Amino acid sequence: MNKPYSFSIDQMNGIVENTYANIINECENLKKNTNCPNEQVVALLSVIASNYATTTEKNEN
């Protein structure tokens, strides 16, 4: 079982806020430079998120 985690106030006001802003900026740049719809950005973010999701696969042997 995973231990709960939360960012500290300093992290929320620093690196977390900066990371959020950077991701939003890059998504806007992607839309501007490719004219892709929001749905394509969401799809890309989903692929990225899947790299960080915990997976539990059952070994069916």
ABEGO torsion letter per residue (X at the ends): XBBBBBBBAAAAABAAAAAAAAAAAAAAAAAAAAGBBAAAAAAAAAAAAAAABBBBBBBBX
